[in-house]
Amino acid sequence: MSARTPPGAHLPEHPDFLWRNPEPKKSYHVVIVGGGGHGLATAHYLAKNHGITDVAVLEKGWLAGGNMARNTTLIRSNYLWDESAAIYEHSLKLWEGLADDLGYPILFSQRGVLNLAHTEQDVRDSVRRVEANRLNGIDAEWIGPERVKEICPIVNIAEDIRYPVQGATYQPRAGIAKHDYVAWGFARRADEAGIDLIQDCAVTGFTVDGDRVTGVRTTRGDIACGTVALCAAGHTSVLLDMLGVRTPLQSHPLQALVSELLEPVHPTIVMSNAVHVYVSQAHKGELVMGAGVDSYNGYGQRGAFHIIERQMAAAVELFPVFARAHLLRSWAGIVDVTPDASPIVGHTPYENVFVNSGWGTGGFKATPGIGWCYAHTIAHGKPHPYVAPFGLDRFTTGALVDEHGAAAVAH
């Protein structure tokens, strides 16, 4: 157990012993397509909050092997717009009690997040966001460069660098969690409730009767269903294409990397949109760094080298001590992005098909919150109030939630 493992935390056993690997039944009341964090959380809250357990979670690979295993685990709620702040703050409150709810050590560490400002416009946008956060009851403050240095001593606040630090927003309750433990905790609870978690089960099509989907075609046979809930992140548009439903989703690679194991040097999370790098230090000791999305569309879990090169140059400028660290490995996930950088949650043109997608780089932090709200939406047949603003119809009505226009919207 490393020096960064919280006192009293016990690392869980291997996941093979935590849930069944059942054969799919011929039919289910609810079929969830996608066995990542959102799909598993939705299954858990369907059982816990609504008593719905005749549920199958279909995963084309292994549970949580997609974006859930490929993210940088940042959790925060300091978004600008009321609609975004509401769902992410709901999620953060659930994170704060999630280990007890799941009976599982998710290693949630509330170490705070700094969003750096480098220009006068950054400062104006950041102060605006802090005031909006406060109006929504979210912990947030604006701090100057010296206070940034107090919170994170390794940040370079010199005035003669390319992007000098003029201050930062600070959310003390933000943090990180162990992503695979989160997925295993949700999976174990869903399995204990009698929900079938079916791996190596890719969806190849749907059977349709009018405006209803009556079944899901998979590589492990056809499955009849009463309701279909899509939770497939970057591949959501592929599934909806099978139903003839067009969505304004684009899928991009998003790269991240980790360093070798180090002694504790980085006490918080630091984000910079101007140089586009964000950094935390994981429980074992590795530095976890993320970059901006690759500009091209694609479904490959890889990315272009020049993105990593620019990311590392930015990281070394902000954190000169990182010049001594060695890169251990890099990877990419597939992010699903909408024109207004906000998710799509709710009904589709099919009466019994729901969609949850478009979270871009914010999917991990939303995991418990969207699981809670998506389960409510499925159980009641209408959107939970927190996700009602994120319906697919906003792209025809024009009622967008434009987080692209807000400071520090990514990650």
C-alpha positions as CSV (number, residue, x, y, z in Angstrom):
1,M,0.0,0.0,0.0
2,S,1.5,3.3,-1.1
3,A,2.1,6.4,0.9
4,R,-0.8,8.1,-0.8
5,T,-3.4,5.5,0.1
6,P,-5.7,7.0,2.7
7,P,-5.3,5.6,6.3
8,G,-7.6,2.8,7.0
9,A,-8.4,2.1,3.3
10,H,-8.4,-1.5,2.2
11,L,-7.7,-2.3,-1.4
12,P,-10.5,-4.5,-2.8
13,E,-10.1,-8.1,-4.1
14,H,-9.8,-8.9,-7.8
15,P,-13.0,-8.0,-9.7
16,D,-13.5,-11.6,-11.0
17,F,-15.0,-12.5,-7.6
18,L,-17.3,-9.5,-7.3
19,W,-20.1,-10.4,-9.8
20,R,-21.6,-13.2,-11.9
21,N,-21.0,-13.6,-15.6
22,P,-24.5,-14.8,-16.6
23,E,-25.8,-15.9,-20.0
24,P,-28.3,-13.4,-21.3
25,K,-32.0,-14.2,-20.8
26,K,-34.5,-14.0,-23.6
27,S,-36.1,-10.8,-22.3
28,Y,-35.7,-8.0,-19.8
29,H,-37.8,-5.1,-18.6
30,V,-34.8,-2.7,-19.2
31,V,-31.7,-3.2,-21.4
32,I,-28.9,-0.8,-20.7
33,V,-26.4,-0.6,-23.6
34,G,-23.0,0.2,-22.3
35,G,-21.3,-1.2,-19.2
36,G,-19.2,1.8,-18.3
37,G,-19.6,4.0,-15.3
38,H,-22.8,5.6,-16.4
39,G,-24.4,2.3,-17.4
40,L,-23.4,0.6,-14.1
41,A,-24.5,3.6,-12.0
42,T,-27.9,3.6,-13.8
43,A,-28.3,-0.1,-13.1
44,H,-27.5,0.4,-9.4
45,Y,-29.9,3.3,-8.9
46,L,-32.7,1.5,-10.9
47,A,-32.5,-1.2,-8.2
48,K,-31.8,1.0,-5.2
49,N,-34.2,3.9,-5.8
50,H,-36.9,2.3,-7.9
51,G,-36.9,-1.4,-7.2
52,I,-36.3,-2.3,-10.9
53,T,-34.1,-5.3,-11.1
54,D,-35.2,-7.1,-14.3
55,V,-32.3,-5.3,-16.0
56,A,-29.4,-6.3,-18.3
57,V,-26.3,-4.2,-18.8
58,L,-24.8,-5.1,-22.2
59,E,-21.1,-4.4,-22.7
60,K,-19.3,-5.2,-26.0
61,G,-16.0,-5.7,-24.2
62,W,-15.3,-5.9,-20.5
63,L,-17.1,-3.9,-17.8
64,A,-15.7,-0.3,-17.6
65,G,-13.1,-1.0,-20.3
66,G,-13.9,2.0,-22.4
67,N,-13.8,5.6,-21.2
68,M,-14.2,4.6,-17.6
69,A,-10.8,3.0,-17.7
70,R,-9.2,5.8,-19.8
71,N,-10.0,9.0,-17.9
72,T,-8.1,11.2,-15.5
73,T,-10.7,10.9,-12.6
74,L,-11.2,14.6,-12.0
75,I,-14.3,15.4,-10.0
76,R,-15.7,19.0,-9.7
77,S,-18.9,21.0,-10.0
78,N,-17.8,24.6,-10.6
79,Y,-19.5,25.0,-14.0
80,L,-20.8,28.3,-15.2
81,W,-24.4,27.8,-16.2
82,D,-27.2,26.9,-13.8
83,E,-28.2,23.8,-15.6
84,S,-24.6,22.4,-15.7
85,A,-23.8,23.4,-12.1
86,A,-27.0,21.7,-10.9
87,I,-26.3,18.2,-12.3
88,Y,-22.5,18.3,-11.4
89,E,-23.2,19.5,-7.9
90,H,-25.8,16.8,-7.4
91,S,-23.2,14.4,-8.5
92,L,-20.5,15.8,-6.2
93,K,-22.8,15.4,-3.2
94,L,-23.3,11.8,-4.2
95,W,-19.6,11.3,-4.5
96,E,-19.1,12.5,-0.9
97,G,-21.2,9.5,0.4
98,L,-20.6,7.0,-2.4
99,A,-18.1,4.8,-0.6
100,D,-20.7,4.2,2.2
101,D,-23.5,3.7,-0.4
102,L,-21.5,1.1,-2.3
103,G,-19.8,-0.4,0.7
104,Y,-16.6,-0.1,-1.3
105,P,-13.4,1.9,-1.0
106,I,-13.5,4.2,-4.0
107,L,-10.6,6.3,-2.6
108,F,-12.4,9.6,-3.1
109,S,-9.9,12.4,-2.2
110,Q,-11.2,15.9,-1.9
111,R,-8.0,17.8,-2.5
112,G,-9.4,20.8,-4.4
113,V,-9.0,22.1,-7.9
114,L,-7.3,25.2,-9.2
115,N,-8.4,26.6,-12.6
116,L,-5.6,29.0,-13.6
117,A,-6.1,32.3,-15.3
118,H,-3.4,33.7,-17.6
119,T,-4.9,36.7,-19.3
120,E,-7.1,39.6,-18.3
121,Q,-10.0,37.9,-20.2
122,D,-9.3,34.7,-18.2
123,V,-9.6,36.7,-15.0
124,R,-12.9,38.3,-16.0
125,D,-14.3,34.9,-17.0
126,S,-13.1,33.2,-13.9
127,V,-14.5,35.8,-11.5
128,R,-17.8,35.7,-13.3
129,R,-17.9,31.9,-12.9
130,V,-17.0,32.1,-9.2
131,E,-19.9,34.5,-8.6
132,A,-22.3,32.2,-10.6
133,N,-21.1,29.3,-8.5
134,R,-21.8,31.1,-5.3
135,L,-25.3,32.0,-6.4
136,N,-25.8,28.2,-6.9
137,G,-24.5,27.3,-3.5
138,I,-21.3,25.8,-4.8
139,D,-18.0,26.3,-3.0
140,A,-15.8,28.6,-5.1
141,E,-13.4,31.5,-4.6
142,W,-11.1,33.7,-6.7
143,I,-7.5,33.7,-5.4
144,G,-4.3,35.5,-6.5
145,P,-1.0,34.1,-7.6
146,E,0.5,34.0,-4.1
147,R,-2.4,32.1,-2.7
148,V,-2.1,29.7,-5.7
149,K,1.5,29.1,-4.7
150,E,0.5,28.4,-1.1
151,I,-2.0,25.8,-2.2
152,C,0.3,24.2,-4.8
153,P,3.9,25.1,-4.1
154,I,5.2,23.6,-7.3
155,V,3.3,26.0,-9.6
156,N,5.5,28.5,-11.4
157,I,4.1,32.0,-10.8
158,A,7.0,33.9,-12.3
159,E,5.9,37.0,-14.4
160,D,8.3,36.4,-17.3
161,I,6.9,33.1,-18.6
162,R,4.8,32.7,-21.7
163,Y,1.6,32.3,-19.7
164,P,2.0,34.0,-16.4
165,V,-0.4,33.0,-13.6
166,Q,-2.7,35.9,-12.8
167,G,-4.8,34.0,-10.3
168,A,-7.2,31.1,-10.2
169,T,-10.6,29.8,-9.2
170,Y,-10.5,27.4,-6.4
171,Q,-13.1,24.7,-5.4
172,P,-11.9,23.0,-2.2
173,R,-14.5,20.1,-2.4
174,A,-13.2,18.9,-5.8
175,G,-11.1,15.8,-6.0
176,I,-10.2,12.5,-7.6
177,A,-11.3,8.9,-7.1
178,K,-10.0,5.5,-8.2
179,H,-11.9,4.9,-11.4
180,D,-11.8,1.1,-11.5
181,Y,-12.9,0.8,-7.9
182,V,-15.9,3.1,-8.7
183,A,-16.9,0.8,-11.5
184,W,-16.4,-2.4,-9.5
185,G,-18.4,-0.9,-6.6
186,F,-21.4,-0.1,-8.8
187,A,-21.1,-3.4,-10.6
188,R,-21.1,-5.4,-7.4
189,R,-24.2,-3.6,-6.0
190,A,-26.1,-4.1,-9.3
191,D,-25.2,-7.8,-9.4
192,E,-26.3,-8.3,-5.8
193,A,-29.6,-6.8,-6.7
194,G,-30.1,-9.5,-9.4
195,I,-29.2,-7.4,-12.4
196,D,-27.4,-9.2,-15.2
197,L,-24.0,-7.8,-16.3
198,I,-23.3,-9.3,-19.7
199,Q,-19.8,-8.8,-21.1
200,D,-18.6,-9.6,-24.6
201,C,-22.0,-8.7,-25.9
202,A,-22.0,-6.2,-28.8
203,V,-25.2,-4.7,-30.1
204,T,-25.6,-5.3,-33.8
205,G,-29.1,-3.9,-34.4
206,F,-32.6,-3.5,-33.1
207,T,-36.1,-4.9,-33.8
208,V,-38.7,-2.2,-34.2
209,D,-42.5,-2.1,-34.2
210,G,-43.7,1.3,-35.2
211,D,-42.4,3.9,-32.7
212,R,-41.2,1.2,-30.2
213,V,-38.1,-0.9,-30.1
214,T,-39.1,-4.5,-29.2
215,G,-35.7,-6.1,-29.0
216,V,-31.9,-5.8,-29.2
217,R,-29.8,-7.9,-31.5
218,T,-26.5,-8.8,-30.1
219,T,-23.5,-11.1,-30.8
220,R,-24.9,-13.3,-28.0
221,G,-28.4,-13.6,-29.5
222,D,-31.6,-11.5,-29.6
223,I,-32.9,-10.0,-26.4
224,A,-36.5,-8.7,-26.1
225,C,-37.0,-5.6,-24.0
226,G,-39.5,-3.2,-22.6
227,T,-37.1,-0.2,-22.5
228,V,-33.7,0.5,-24.0
229,A,-31.3,2.9,-22.3
230,L,-28.3,3.9,-24.3
231,C,-25.1,4.7,-22.4
232,A,-22.4,4.1,-25.0
233,A,-20.5,7.4,-24.9
234,G,-18.5,7.9,-28.1
235,H,-20.3,5.1,-29.9
236,T,-23.8,6.4,-29.2
237,S,-24.2,7.9,-32.6
238,V,-23.3,4.5,-34.1
239,L,-26.2,2.9,-32.2
240,L,-28.6,5.6,-33.0
241,D,-27.7,5.3,-36.7
242,M,-29.0,1.8,-36.5
243,L,-32.4,3.3,-35.5
244,G,-32.3,6.0,-38.1
245,V,-31.9,8.8,-35.5
246,R,-29.5,11.6,-36.3
247,T,-27.8,13.4,-33.4
248,P,-25.3,16.3,-33.4
249,L,-22.6,14.2,-31.8
250,Q,-18.9,14.1,-32.8
251,S,-16.5,11.6,-31.4
252,H,-12.8,12.5,-30.9
253,P,-9.8,10.9,-29.2
254,L,-8.8,12.5,-25.9
255,Q,-5.3,11.7,-24.7
256,A,-3.8,11.4,-21.2
257,L,-0.7,10.0,-19.7
258,V,1.0,9.1,-16.4
259,S,4.5,9.4,-15.1
260,E,6.6,7.0,-13.2
261,L,5.8,6.6,-9.4
262,L,6.9,9.6,-7.4
263,E,6.9,10.7,-3.8
264,P,4.0,13.2,-3.0
265,V,4.8,16.5,-4.7
266,H,1.4,17.7,-6.0
267,P,-1.2,18.2,-3.3
268,T,-4.2,19.3,-5.4
269,I,-5.5,19.4,-9.0
270,V,-4.4,22.1,-11.4
271,M,-6.1,23.0,-14.7
272,S,-5.1,25.5,-17.3
273,N,-7.2,25.9,-20.4
274,A,-4.9,28.5,-22.0
275,V,-2.0,26.0,-22.1
276,H,-4.4,23.1,-22.0
277,V,-3.0,20.8,-19.5
278,Y,-4.4,19.5,-16.2
279,V,-2.5,17.6,-13.6
280,S,-3.1,15.6,-10.4
281,Q,-1.1,13.0,-8.5
282,A,-2.8,9.6,-8.1
283,H,-2.9,7.6,-4.9
284,K,0.0,5.4,-5.9
285,G,2.2,8.4,-6.8
286,E,2.1,8.8,-10.6
287,L,1.4,12.2,-12.1
288,V,-1.8,12.0,-14.2
289,M,-2.0,14.5,-17.0
290,G,-4.6,15.3,-19.6
291,A,-4.6,17.3,-22.8
292,G,-7.1,18.8,-25.1
293,V,-9.1,16.7,-27.6
294,D,-7.5,15.7,-30.9
295,S,-9.2,17.8,-33.6
296,Y,-10.0,14.9,-35.9
297,N,-13.1,12.6,-35.6
298,G,-12.6,8.9,-34.9
299,Y,-13.3,5.9,-32.7
300,G,-9.6,4.8,-32.2
301,Q,-8.3,4.7,-28.7
302,R,-5.1,6.5,-29.6
303,G,-4.1,10.0,-30.6
304,A,-1.5,12.2,-32.3
305,F,1.9,12.6,-30.9
306,H,2.0,16.4,-31.3
307,I,-0.8,16.8,-28.8
308,I,1.3,15.0,-26.2
309,E,4.3,17.1,-27.1
310,R,2.5,20.3,-26.6
311,Q,0.9,19.0,-23.4
312,M,4.3,18.1,-21.9
313,A,5.8,21.5,-22.9
314,A,2.9,23.3,-21.1
315,A,3.2,21.1,-18.1
316,V,7.0,21.7,-17.7
317,E,6.4,25.5,-18.0
318,L,3.8,25.5,-15.3
319,F,5.6,22.9,-13.1
320,P,9.4,23.1,-13.8
321,V,10.0,20.2,-11.4
322,F,8.2,17.9,-13.8
323,A,11.3,18.2,-16.2
324,R,12.9,15.5,-14.0
325,A,9.9,13.0,-14.3
326,H,9.7,10.2,-16.8
327,L,6.7,9.3,-18.9
328,L,5.4,5.8,-18.1
329,R,2.5,5.4,-20.5
330,S,-0.1,7.3,-22.5
331,W,-3.6,6.4,-23.8
332,A,-6.7,7.8,-25.3
333,G,-10.5,7.6,-24.7
334,I,-13.3,8.5,-27.1
335,V,-15.2,11.6,-26.1
336,D,-18.6,12.4,-27.5
337,V,-19.0,16.1,-28.0
338,T,-22.1,18.2,-28.8
339,P,-22.2,21.7,-30.4
340,D,-22.9,23.3,-27.0
341,A,-20.5,21.1,-25.0
342,S,-23.4,19.8,-22.9
343,P,-24.9,16.3,-22.6
344,I,-27.9,14.8,-24.3
345,V,-30.2,13.0,-21.8
346,G,-33.8,11.9,-22.3
347,H,-36.2,10.7,-24.9
348,T,-35.4,9.8,-28.5
349,P,-38.1,9.7,-31.3
350,Y,-38.8,6.1,-30.2
351,E,-41.2,5.9,-27.3
352,N,-39.2,3.4,-25.2
353,V,-35.6,4.3,-26.1
354,F,-33.7,6.8,-23.9
355,V,-30.3,8.3,-24.6
356,N,-27.5,9.5,-22.3
357,S,-24.5,10.8,-24.2
358,G,-22.5,13.9,-25.2
359,W,-20.7,14.3,-21.9
360,G,-17.5,15.1,-23.7
361,T,-14.7,15.4,-21.1
362,G,-17.0,15.5,-18.1
363,G,-18.4,12.0,-18.0
364,F,-16.5,10.6,-15.0
365,K,-17.3,13.4,-12.6
366,A,-21.0,13.0,-13.5
367,T,-21.1,9.2,-12.9
368,P,-23.2,9.0,-9.7
369,G,-25.3,12.0,-10.6
370,I,-26.3,10.9,-14.1
371,G,-26.8,7.4,-12.9
372,W,-29.3,8.7,-10.3
373,C,-31.1,11.0,-12.8
374,Y,-31.1,8.6,-15.7
375,A,-32.6,5.8,-13.6
376,H,-35.3,8.2,-12.5
377,T,-35.9,9.2,-16.2
378,I,-36.2,5.5,-17.2
379,A,-38.4,4.5,-14.2
380,H,-40.9,7.4,-14.6
381,G,-40.7,7.9,-18.4
382,K,-39.9,11.5,-18.1
383,P,-36.7,13.4,-17.5
384,H,-35.5,14.1,-13.9
385,P,-35.5,17.9,-13.3
386,Y,-31.7,18.0,-13.3
387,V,-31.4,16.6,-16.8
388,A,-34.6,18.1,-18.3
389,P,-32.6,21.0,-19.9
390,F,-30.4,18.5,-21.8
391,G,-33.0,16.9,-24.1
392,L,-32.3,16.2,-27.7
393,D,-35.0,18.6,-28.8
394,R,-32.9,21.6,-27.7
395,F,-31.0,21.4,-31.0
396,T,-34.3,22.3,-32.8
397,T,-35.7,24.7,-30.3
398,G,-32.4,26.6,-29.8
399,A,-32.5,26.3,-26.0
400,L,-28.8,25.4,-25.8
401,V,-26.7,25.2,-22.6
402,D,-23.5,26.6,-24.2
403,E,-20.7,25.5,-22.0
404,H,-18.3,26.1,-24.9
405,G,-18.7,29.8,-24.0
406,A,-17.8,29.3,-20.4
407,A,-14.3,29.5,-18.8
408,A,-12.6,26.2,-18.1
409,V,-15.4,24.0,-19.3
410,A,-13.2,21.0,-20.2
411,H,-12.4,18.1,-18.0
